[in-house]
């Protein structure tokens, strides 16, 4: 009787050992640590035996850095142990390491920002950002270690390598300029018909002058490229309701400043001159004194002396006849000239005789017909000798009236009646033969330059080298390269096109500039397009309109992300350019850009949602298996109790006490077993992310954990 309790105690111990062994068989063996340790790069991957051939490490840390600039770093390892498992560790002594988010590319960065390592051993390439230290920090040192693993959850059979990198700083050479006070004049509204003028203030910390600043206009939210680089939009390009703005990126010849956008200006129908008539209805929108032009002659009705007569606008002499119809618009006494002799009818003594207007001597004979218009005593000269018939002793002898010089030759026969030294003028040029260089040539008397051509015929009478100017351009034929062309006289560049017609008179390779852009047609790739001259990449799109002027494969960047539409997998999405795993989700938004089976990591633990769901399902299967084991053990325990009860002595009271002790012991064992199981297999009951971006978990055992970027920490 006294031995049974000891027997029961021995049974309980054996039973518990069997139970523990069954539980150990039911639960899968735990894997080794798949995440890396921080700040280990200097020692390499020394926790692993370095077996086999050394792997190859690849990295893209910059050879030099600019203070404060962020660089995307790619680390990869190849060769070494076959497979895809691996790890890395990076330590920098300056700057800050970071990732776009927890677990991105399976990378964890410690709280100091100086160490980065892997969070899972499933990859052999990793990506993270390095923000360089501020200017003046000097050379940065980097330690890198990479590992290729055999994925056997141990440290045997792996291989690793390490290296060091020194990155000197690029001293700042130039400070970028800035543009302030960026606005359009007028603003915020501009009347239709008013030019838009871009205004801004340029400044440069280095005092560099402005050169090549970029200006681009936007109309209704879209780029308007025809006026790129220009500071104004003519009124002819604007319409009511349009919204205009411009962007400016200042340039000092070395660096571009920050792109600045002006406030938007709306084109409205306004009353520019304040006369109460809207510009679109006002024939003179800038003249407060005019708004109507009834006859459409360009002169407002208020200022138009003849507002309904398109042929007339003014009457300067106020005689009631418009200036256009008034032959004498400035003479209120005259309006017509019937005989068109230039003398108004009112003042014309002979208004219908175009040959006569005046009778000075009042003898009834017009001055033009009166041989002696100022002599009322004479009107005719019958013999035409210049002496009126009334006073001519020889009125019918045209050859003679007087011999003034007394040389024996009558004045009329004497070519020089007052000059006794001359009587004959053979050529009749008014110069006596004695003093005439060309006595038989009535057209000439002198030859000043002694070139054999008389001064009258000589266009250049004082220049012995020139006599003629065939095209009358003021340049003598001998010195004129185009003697028959009055529009040209020289061809400076010798290209057979005269300087006046040559758009480039000093350049023999160019003569025309069809589009007027200052570049000759021969050198201009776009000779009829004033906005373009060059096509550097020969893609048929001018450099000004080509977003990628040196890349023949690209011309457009629709989403403005710096990657051309042809190479951009997402040409309309500025946040994405590549889809490395071709799963339809861009690399930036894809938590696993190189794994087409995963895109999300909702809890930020470095394990994709698809893989984590399968892991949690496996855990639930293990819990179910343990439940079955508990039921089997419970049945065994009940059977043992029945057997022990049959062996109890005949004393009923003693048997009942023993039975109760057995039942209590069995219940205690089952309770302890249940407690052990519940304590070793807590499950996630809830998971959430707070406003600060931290991820939290509530467990079935009442504990709470948060994700620190590389591991779950209990609160």
C-alpha positions in Angstrom: 0.0 0.0 0.0 2.8 2.4 0.8 4.7 1.6 -2.4 1.9 2.8 -4.7 2.4 6.5 -4.3 6.1 6.1 -5.1 5.1 4.0 -8.1 2.8 6.7 -9.2 5.5 9.3 -8.9 7.9 7.2 -11.0 5.1 6.7 -13.6 4.5 10.4 -13.7 8.1 11.2 -14.3 8.4 8.6 -17.1 5.2 9.8 -18.6 6.5 13.4 -18.7 9.7 12.4 -20.4 7.8 10.5 -23.0 5.6 13.6 -23.6 8.5 15.9 -24.0 10.1 13.6 -26.5 6.8 13.4 -28.5 6.6 17.2 -28.5 10.1 17.6 -29.8 9.4 15.1 -32.6 6.1 17.0 -33.5 7.7 20.5 -33.6 10.1 21.2 -36.6 13.7 21.9 -35.9 14.4 25.7 -35.7 16.5 27.2 -38.4 19.8 29.0 -37.8 19.8 32.9 -37.8 19.1 34.2 -41.4 19.7 37.8 -40.6 23.1 39.6 -40.4 24.8 41.3 -37.5 25.7 45.0 -37.6 29.2 46.5 -37.4 30.9 43.3 -38.5 32.3 44.3 -41.9 35.8 45.1 -40.6 36.1 41.4 -39.4 34.6 39.9 -42.5 32.1 37.1 -42.1 34.3 35.4 -39.5 31.4 33.5 -37.9 31.4 31.3 -41.1 34.1 28.9 -42.1 35.6 30.2 -45.3 35.4 27.1 -47.6 36.0 26.6 -51.3 36.8 29.4 -53.8 36.4 33.0 -52.7 33.4 34.8 -54.1 33.5 38.0 -56.2 32.3 41.3 -54.5 30.7 44.0 -56.6 29.9 47.5 -55.3 29.1 51.0 -56.8 30.2 53.4 -54.1 31.2 56.6 -55.9 34.9 57.2 -56.5 34.4 60.8 -55.1 31.5 62.4 -53.3 29.7 65.7 -53.0 28.9 66.8 -49.5 25.2 66.1 -48.5 24.4 64.2 -51.8 22.5 60.9 -51.6 23.8 57.9 -53.6 22.0 54.7 -54.3 24.4 51.8 -53.5 24.2 48.4 -55.1 26.1 45.5 -53.4 26.3 42.0 -54.9 28.3 38.8 -54.6 28.8 36.1 -57.2 30.8 32.9 -57.5 31.8 31.1 -54.3 29.2 28.6 -53.0 26.5 27.7 -55.5 22.9 28.7 -54.9 21.2 32.0 -54.1 21.7 32.3 -50.3 24.0 35.0 -49.0 24.5 38.0 -46.8 26.5 41.2 -46.5 27.7 43.8 -44.0 28.7 47.4 -44.7 30.1 50.0 -42.2 30.8 53.6 -43.1 32.7 56.1 -40.8 30.9 59.1 -42.3 27.6 59.9 -43.7 24.3 58.0 -43.2 23.0 54.7 -44.5 19.2 54.4 -45.1 16.6 52.4 -46.9 13.3 53.7 -48.5 11.4 51.6 -45.9 11.8 48.8 -43.4 12.9 45.6 -45.0 13.2 47.0 -48.5 15.6 44.8 -50.6 16.0 42.8 -47.3 18.3 45.4 -45.9 18.4 46.7 -42.3 20.2 49.8 -41.1 21.1 50.3 -37.4 20.1 53.3 -35.3 23.5 55.1 -35.9 23.0 55.0 -39.6 26.6 53.7 -40.1 26.0 50.0 -40.5 23.8 48.0 -42.9 23.2 44.3 -43.2 20.8 41.7 -44.6 17.6 40.6 -42.9 17.2 37.4 -44.7 19.7 35.0 -46.4 17.5 34.6 -49.6 19.5 37.1 -51.8 23.0 37.8 -53.2 22.3 41.4 -54.1 21.2 44.3 -52.0 20.3 48.0 -52.4 20.3 50.9 -50.0 21.1 54.7 -49.9 24.2 56.5 -48.6 23.9 60.2 -47.8 27.4 61.7 -48.0 28.6 63.8 -45.0 28.4 67.6 -45.2 31.0 69.5 -47.2 34.4 69.7 -45.5 34.2 66.2 -43.9 37.1 64.8 -45.8 37.6 61.2 -47.0 35.0 58.6 -46.1 36.2 55.0 -45.3 33.9 52.0 -46.1 34.2 48.4 -45.0 32.3 45.8 -47.0 32.0 42.0 -46.4 29.8 39.6 -48.5 29.0 35.9 -48.0 27.8 33.1 -50.2 26.0 30.5 -48.1 24.9 26.8 -48.8 21.6 27.4 -47.1 22.1 24.5 -44.7 21.4 26.6 -41.6 25.0 26.3 -40.3 28.3 28.0 -40.7 30.1 25.2 -42.5 30.6 25.1 -46.3 30.1 28.9 -46.8 32.6 31.3 -48.4 33.1 35.0 -48.0 35.3 38.0 -48.9 35.7 41.6 -47.8 37.2 44.9 -49.0 37.8 48.5 -48.0 36.8 51.6 -50.0 38.1 55.2 -49.5 35.9 58.0 -51.0 37.5 61.4 -51.1 35.3 64.5 -51.1 34.8 66.7 -54.2 35.4 70.3 -53.0 32.5 72.6 -54.0 33.6 74.6 -57.0 30.5 76.7 -57.7 27.3 77.9 -56.1 24.2 77.6 -58.2 22.2 80.8 -58.9 18.6 81.5 -57.8 15.6 83.2 -59.2 13.2 85.1 -57.0 10.2 87.4 -57.5 9.0 85.2 -60.3 5.8 86.5 -61.8 4.0 87.5 -65.0 3.1 91.1 -65.8 0.3 91.8 -65.8 -1.2 89.6 -63.0 -3.3 87.9 -61.7 -5.4 88.7 -64.8 -4.3 89.9 -68.2 -6.6 91.5 -70.7 -7.0 89.8 -74.1 -4.7 91.6 -76.6 -2.1 92.4 -73.9 1.4 90.9 -74.1 2.5 88.6 -71.2 6.0 89.5 -69.8 8.0 87.1 -67.7 9.8 88.9 -64.7 12.2 87.5 -62.1 15.2 88.5 -60.1 18.4 86.7 -60.8 21.1 86.3 -58.1 24.2 84.3 -57.7 26.3 83.8 -54.5 29.5 83.8 -56.5 28.5 87.0 -58.4 28.4 85.0 -61.7 26.5 86.8 -64.5 23.4 85.2 -65.9 23.8 83.2 -69.1 21.7 80.6 -70.7 18.8 80.7 -68.2 16.0 78.3 -69.2 12.5 79.8 -69.5 9.6 77.6 -70.5 5.9 78.7 -70.8 2.8 76.7 -69.8 -0.6 77.2 -71.3 -3.6 75.6 -69.5 -1.3 73.3 -67.6 0.7 72.0 -70.6 4.1 73.1 -71.8 4.0 75.6 -74.7 7.4 75.1 -76.4 7.3 77.7 -79.3 8.3 80.4 -76.9 10.9 78.5 -74.9 13.7 80.8 -73.8 11.7 84.0 -74.5 10.6 86.5 -71.8 7.3 87.4 -73.4 4.2 86.0 -75.1 2.7 88.3 -77.7 -1.0 89.1 -77.4 -1.7 87.2 -80.7 -0.9 83.9 -78.9 -3.5 84.4 -76.1 -7.3 84.0 -75.8 -9.9 84.7 -73.2 -10.1 82.0 -70.5 -6.5 80.7 -71.0 -4.3 80.2 -68.0 -0.6 81.0 -68.4 2.5 80.6 -66.2 6.2 80.1 -66.8 9.1 78.2 -65.2 12.6 79.6 -64.9 15.8 77.7 -64.1 18.6 80.2 -63.6 22.1 79.4 -65.1 25.4 81.0 -64.3 27.4 79.2 -67.1 28.3 76.3 -64.8 25.4 75.2 -62.7 21.6 75.5 -63.0 19.7 76.8 -60.0 16.4 75.5 -58.7 13.5 75.5 -61.1 10.9 78.1 -60.0 7.3 78.3 -61.3 5.5 81.7 -61.5 1.9 82.3 -60.2 -0.7 81.6 -62.9 -2.3 84.5 -64.9 -5.7 84.2 -66.5 -6.6 85.9 -69.8 -9.8 87.9 -69.3 -11.9 90.2 -71.3 -11.3 93.6 -69.7 -11.7 97.3 -70.2 -8.0 98.3 -70.6 -8.7 102.0 -71.3 -11.6 102.3 -68.7 -14.1 103.7 -71.1 -16.8 101.3 -70.1 -16.5 99.1 -73.3 -14.8 95.6 -73.0 -11.7 95.2 -75.1 -13.3 92.5 -77.3 -16.1 95.0 -78.2 -13.8 98.1 -78.2 -12.3 99.0 -81.6 -9.7 101.0 -79.7 -9.1 99.0 -76.4 -6.2 101.3 -75.2 -7.8 104.6 -76.2 -10.3 105.9 -73.6 -11.6 108.5 -76.1 -12.6 106.0 -78.8 -14.5 102.7 -79.0 -16.2 102.7 -82.4 -15.1 102.9 -86.0 -18.3 103.1 -88.0 -16.7 103.3 -91.5 -13.8 100.8 -90.6 -11.1 103.2 -91.7 -9.0 102.8 -88.5 -9.9 106.2 -87.1 -12.4 106.3 -84.2 -15.7 108.1 -84.8 -14.9 110.8 -82.2 -11.8 111.8 -84.0 -13.1 111.1 -87.6 -14.3 114.3 -89.3 -16.2 111.9 -91.6 -17.2 108.9 -89.4 -19.4 107.3 -92.1 -17.0 107.9 -95.0 -14.2 105.3 -95.1 -12.4 107.4 -97.7 -12.1 110.5 -95.4 -11.0 111.1 -91.8 -9.8 114.7 -91.6 -10.5 118.2 -92.9 -7.4 120.2 -92.0 -8.5 123.4 -93.6 -12.1 123.0 -92.3 -13.5 123.8 -95.7 -16.0 120.9 -95.6 -14.0 118.8 -98.1 -12.1 115.8 -96.8 -8.3 116.0 -97.1 -8.2 113.0 -99.5 -10.6 114.7 -101.9 -9.3 118.2 -101.3 -6.5 119.0 -103.8 -5.5 121.7 -101.4 -6.1 120.1 -97.9 -4.3 122.9 -96.1 -5.9 125.8 -98.0 -9.4 126.7 -96.9 -9.7 128.9 -100.1 -9.1 126.1 -102.6 -10.5 122.6 -103.1 -10.3 121.9 -106.9 -7.9 122.3 -109.8 -9.9 121.8 -113.0 -7.0 122.1 -115.4 -4.7 120.2 -113.0 -2.0 122.8 -113.4 -1.3 123.0 -109.6 -3.2 126.2 -109.1 -6.6 126.2 -107.5 -9.5 127.3 -109.6 -10.2 130.2 -107.2 -6.7 131.7 -107.7 -6.2 130.6 -111.4 -6.6 133.4 -113.9 -7.2 130.7 -116.5 -8.9 127.8 -114.5 -9.6 125.8 -117.6 -6.3 126.3 -119.4 -3.6 124.1 -118.1 -1.0 126.1 -119.9 -1.9 129.4 -118.1 -2.5 130.6 -114.6 -1.3 134.2 -114.4 -1.4 137.5 -116.4 1.1 139.6 -114.5 1.1 142.6 -116.8 -2.7 142.5 -117.2 -2.6 142.6 -120.9 -5.0 139.8 -121.4 -2.3 137.4 -122.5 -1.2 134.7 -120.1 2.3 134.8 -118.9 3.2 131.6 -120.6 2.1 132.8 -124.0 3.2 136.3 -123.4 6.8 136.7 -124.7 7.0 139.7 -122.4 4.7 138.8 -119.4 5.9 141.8 -117.3 5.7 144.3 -120.1 2.2 145.4 -120.9 3.6 147.1 -124.0 4.9 143.9 -125.5 3.5 140.5 -126.1 5.1 139.2 -129.3 8.5 138.8 -131.0 7.8 138.1 -134.6 11.4 137.4 -135.6 12.1 135.7 -132.4 15.2 137.8 -131.7 14.2 138.6 -128.1 13.2 142.1 -128.8 9.5 142.8 -128.8 8.1 143.8 -132.0 7.2 147.1 -130.6 10.8 147.9 -129.7 12.7 146.0 -132.4 14.2 148.0 -135.2 14.3 144.7 -137.2 11.2 143.0 -136.1 11.3 140.6 -139.0 15.0 139.9 -138.9 15.7 137.4 -136.4 19.4 137.7 -136.8 20.1 141.1 -135.7 19.2 143.9 -133.4 22.4 145.2 -131.6 26.2 145.0 -131.8 27.1 145.7 -128.2 30.9 144.8 -128.2 31.5 146.7 -131.4 33.4 143.9 -133.0 31.7 144.3 -136.3 29.4 141.4 -135.8 25.9 142.0 -134.8 24.9 140.9 -131.4 22.7 138.3 -132.8 25.3 136.9 -135.2 28.1 137.4 -132.6 28.2 134.4 -130.3 29.7 136.7 -127.7 28.2 140.1 -128.3 29.8 141.6 -125.2 33.2 139.8 -125.6 35.4 141.2 -128.3 37.8 138.2 -128.0 35.2 135.7 -129.0 32.7 135.5 -131.8 32.3 131.9 -132.7 30.9 129.0 -130.7 31.1 126.1 -133.2 29.3 123.6 -131.0 27.0 126.2 -129.6 27.6 125.3 -126.0 28.0 128.9 -124.8 31.8 128.7 -124.6 33.8 130.3 -127.4 35.9 128.1 -129.5 39.0 129.8 -128.1 38.3 128.7 -124.6 36.4 125.4 -125.3 38.3 122.1 -124.6 35.8 120.4 -126.9 34.9 123.1 -129.5 33.0 120.7 -131.7 31.1 119.0 -128.9 28.2 121.0 -127.6 27.9 118.8 -124.6 31.4 119.5 -123.3 33.6 122.4 -122.5 35.9 121.2 -119.6 37.9 118.0 -118.7 38.9 118.7 -115.0 40.6 115.3 -114.4 42.2 115.2 -117.9 41.0 111.7 -118.6 39.7 112.6 -122.1 36.1 112.6 -121.1 34.3 115.9 -120.6 33.1 116.9 -117.2 29.4 116.7 -118.3 29.7 113.2 -119.6 32.1 112.2 -116.8 30.1 110.9 -113.8 33.3 111.3 -111.8 34.8 114.6 -113.2 37.5 114.8 -110.6 38.5 111.1 -110.7 40.7 110.1 -113.5 40.0 106.4 -112.8 36.3 106.5 -113.2 33.9 108.0 -115.8 30.7 105.9 -115.8 28.2 104.6 -113.3 25.9 102.4 -115.4 23.6 101.4 -112.6 23.6 104.9 -110.9 24.5 103.5 -107.5 27.2 106.0 -106.8 30.0 103.5 -107.5 32.0 103.8 -110.7 31.9 100.9 -113.2 35.6 100.2 -112.8 35.3 99.7 -109.0 31.7 98.2 -109.0 31.6 94.4 -108.9 28.0 94.6 -110.2 28.1 97.6 -112.6 24.6 96.8 -114.0 22.9 96.1 -110.7 22.0 99.3 -108.7 21.3 97.2 -105.6 24.8 95.8 -105.3 28.4 97.0 -105.7 30.5 94.6 -103.6 30.9 90.9 -102.7 33.1 90.9 -99.6 33.2 87.1 -99.1 33.5 86.3 -102.8 30.6 83.9 -102.9 29.1 85.6 -106.0 26.2 87.0 -104.0 26.3 90.8 -103.4 26.7 92.0 -99.9 23.3 93.6 -99.8 21.5 90.4 -100.7 23.8 88.2 -98.7 22.5 87.5 -95.2 26.1 86.7 -94.3 28.3 89.0 -96.4 31.5 88.0 -94.6 30.9 84.2 -94.8 31.5 82.6 -98.1 29.7 79.4 -96.9 26.4 81.1 -96.2 24.1 83.5 -98.1 20.5 82.8 -96.8 18.8 82.6 -93.4 15.3 81.6 -94.4 13.9 81.4 -90.9 15.7 84.5 -89.6 17.3 82.7 -86.6 20.8 84.0 -87.2 22.1 80.7 -88.5 22.6 80.2 -92.3 20.6 77.7 -94.2 23.6 75.6 -95.0 24.5 75.1 -91.3 20.9 75.1 -90.1 19.5 71.6 -89.8 16.0 73.2 -89.7 16.4 76.2 -92.2 12.6 77.0 -92.1 12.1 76.7 -88.4 13.3 79.7 -86.4 13.1 77.8 -83.1 15.6 75.1 -84.1 19.1 74.9 -85.6 20.7 71.7 -84.3 19.8 68.0 -84.1 22.8 66.7 -82.1 21.6 63.1 -82.0 20.2 63.1 -85.6 16.8 61.8 -84.5 14.8 64.3 -86.6 13.8 66.3 -83.5 15.6 69.7 -82.9 17.7 70.1 -79.8 15.4 72.7 -78.3 12.3 70.5 -78.5 14.2 67.3 -77.7 14.2 66.4 -74.0 17.3 64.2 -74.7 19.2 66.1 -77.4 22.3 63.8 -77.3 20.3 60.5 -77.3 19.0 59.4 -80.6 16.8 56.8 -79.0 14.8 59.3 -76.9 13.0 62.6 -77.4 10.2 62.6 -74.8 9.9 62.3 -71.0 6.1 62.4 -70.5 6.2 61.9 -66.7 9.3 64.2 -66.2 11.3 61.6 -64.2 14.5 62.0 -66.2 14.0 58.6 -68.1 12.9 58.7 -71.7 9.5 57.2 -72.7 11.2 54.5 -74.8 13.3 53.2 -71.9 10.7 53.9 -69.2 8.6 50.9 -68.4 6.1 53.3 -66.8 6.3 56.4 -69.1 3.3 58.2 -67.5 4.3 57.5 -63.8 7.0 59.8 -62.4 7.5 57.5 -59.5 8.5 54.4 -61.5 10.8 53.5 -64.4 11.7 49.8 -64.0 10.1 46.5 -63.2 13.1 44.2 -62.7 11.0 41.1 -61.9 8.3 41.8 -64.6 5.5 41.4 -62.2 3.7 44.6 -63.3 4.6 46.5 -60.1 7.4 49.1 -60.4 10.6 48.6 -58.4 10.0 51.6 -56.2 6.6 50.3 -55.0 7.7 46.6 -55.0 9.0 45.5 -51.6 10.7 42.6 -53.5 11.7 44.1 -56.9 13.7 41.0 -57.9 11.1 38.4 -56.9 8.1 38.1 -59.2 6.2 36.0 -56.6 6.2 38.8 -54.0 5.3 42.5 -54.0 4.1 43.3 -50.5 5.5 43.1 -46.9 2.6 44.5 -44.9 4.3 44.0 -41.5 7.8 45.2 -42.6 9.5 42.0 -41.3 11.5 41.4 -44.5 9.2 38.4 -45.4 6.7 38.8 -48.2 3.0 38.5 -47.5 2.7 35.3 -49.6 5.6 33.5 -47.9 4.4 34.7 -44.4 0.9 33.3 -45.0 2.3 29.9 -45.8 4.5 30.0 -42.7 1.5 30.8 -40.4 -0.5 28.0 -42.0 2.4 25.6 -41.2 2.4 26.7 -37.6 -1.3 26.1 -37.3 -0.8 22.5 -38.6 1.9 21.9 -35.9 -0.6 23.1 -33.2 -3.2 20.7 -34.5 -0.6 17.9 -34.4 0.2 18.7 -30.8 -3.5 18.6 -29.9 -3.8 15.1 -31.3 -0.8 14.0 -29.2 -2.4 15.5 -26.1 -5.6 13.5 -26.7 -3.6 10.2 -27.1 -1.7 10.9 -23.9 -4.9 11.7 -22.1 -6.3 8.3 -23.1 -3.2 6.5 -21.9 -3.4 8.3 -18.6 -7.0 7.3 -18.1 -6.1 3.6 -18.9 -3.4 3.6 -16.4 -5.7 5.0 -13.7 -8.2 2.2 -14.4 -5.5 -0.5 -14.1 -4.2 1.0 -10.9 -7.7 1.1 -9.5 -8.2 -2.7 -10.1 -5.1 -3.4 -8.1 -6.1 -1.3 -5.1 -6.8 -3.2 -1.7 -10.2 -4.1 -0.6 -10.6 -1.2 1.8 -13.2 1.0 0.0 -12.2 4.2 1.8 -8.5 3.6 1.0 -9.4 2.8 -2.6 -11.4 6.0 -3.0 -8.5 8.0 -1.6 -6.0 6.4 -3.9 -8.3 6.9 -6.8 -8.7 10.6 -6.0 -4.9 10.9 -5.7 -4.4 9.2 -9.1 -7.0 11.4 -10.7 -5.5 14.5 -9.2 -2.0 13.5 -10.4 -3.3 12.8 -13.9 -5.1 16.1 -14.1 -1.9 17.9 -12.9 0.2 16.2 -15.5 -2.3 17.1 -18.3 -2.5 20.7 -17.0 1.3 21.0 -17.0 1.5 19.6 -20.5 -1.2 22.1 -21.7 0.6 24.9 -20.0 4.0 23.9 -21.6 2.4 23.8 -25.0 0.6 27.1 -24.6 3.7 28.8 -23.4 5.9 27.6 -26.3 3.5 28.4 -29.2 2.1 31.9 -28.9 0.4 33.2 -32.0 -0.3 36.6 -33.6 -3.7 37.9 -32.6 -3.5 41.4 -34.1 -1.1 43.5 -36.2 -1.2 47.2 -37.0 0.8 50.3 -38.0 0.6 53.6 -36.0 0.7 57.2 -37.4 4.5 57.3 -37.0 4.9 54.3 -39.3 5.8 51.8 -36.5 4.5 48.2 -36.9 3.0 46.5 -33.8 1.9 42.9 -32.9 -0.4 41.5 -30.1 0.4 37.8 -29.2 -1.9 35.1 -27.9 0.1 35.0 -24.6 -0.7 38.7 -23.9 2.7 40.1 -25.0 3.2 43.0 -27.4 6.1 43.4 -29.9 7.2 46.3 -32.3 9.4 46.1 -35.5 12.7 48.0 -35.0 13.8 47.7 -38.6 15.7 44.4 -38.3 13.9 42.4 -35.5 10.7 42.2 -33.3 11.2 43.7 -29.9 9.0 42.9 -26.9 7.5 45.9 -25.2 
